[in-house]
């Protein structure tokens, strides 16, 4: 009896449907990922006149991207791996790349929703309005930043197999990035540490986002931040792919 191998498009559409369904069932966590940057933005209303709308939007979106990559993606992959989901998919006639591609597409969709929510809150409550080109460039910059944090999440879940350890590690890294990043953004860490934070993963994403919201102000430092964001993405993704195990077996 001849075995019928489904086409790649059918396999990917089935995986996407399953992954979006799983994301919907975990919608409380998704809502929290979206609400956190929105709440921060609304609470910063009094700071916008001092630091500017681009500063507030860029930092809030960076917080959201960090949460998606570290709190969302890494934990969901670790949980499904522990349940044997990947192991079962690997024995099916499914290309390995399509399994992770489906996951990444779902996360990119979540990034778009988060960005639109932050932009809407900024326009509705803080009266922050950007030009069309600025919105487009900000979304593109968000995809770059999102890819970097998804790569970092992949590196964490590749290095650590235990799902509980992945969860605690990703929370610790998230807290460290957000606290140090925000303090650095407000200039509360001094000049030396402030420069380190500026070129850290948090700093470069916030920098390219802020610059993309004022395309006319894009300069050499913004280009350096963009190049460093690509370098971070390549490093984290390479380590995450090299270390990743499809099951938790020793």
Buried (B, 14 or more C-beta within 10 A) or exposed (E): EEEEEEEEEEBBBBBBEBBBEBBEEBEEBBEEBBBBBBEBBBEBEEEBEEEBBBBBBBBBBBBBBBBBBBBBBBBBBBBBBBEEBBBEBEEEEBEEEBBBBBBBBBBBBBBEBBBEBBBEBBBEEBEBEBEEEBBEBBBEBBBBBBBBBBBBBBBBBBBBBEBEEBBEBBEEBBEEBBEBBBBBBEEEBEEEEBEEBBBBBBBBBBBBBBBBBBBEEBEEEBEBBBEBBEEBBEBBBEBBEEBBEBBBEE
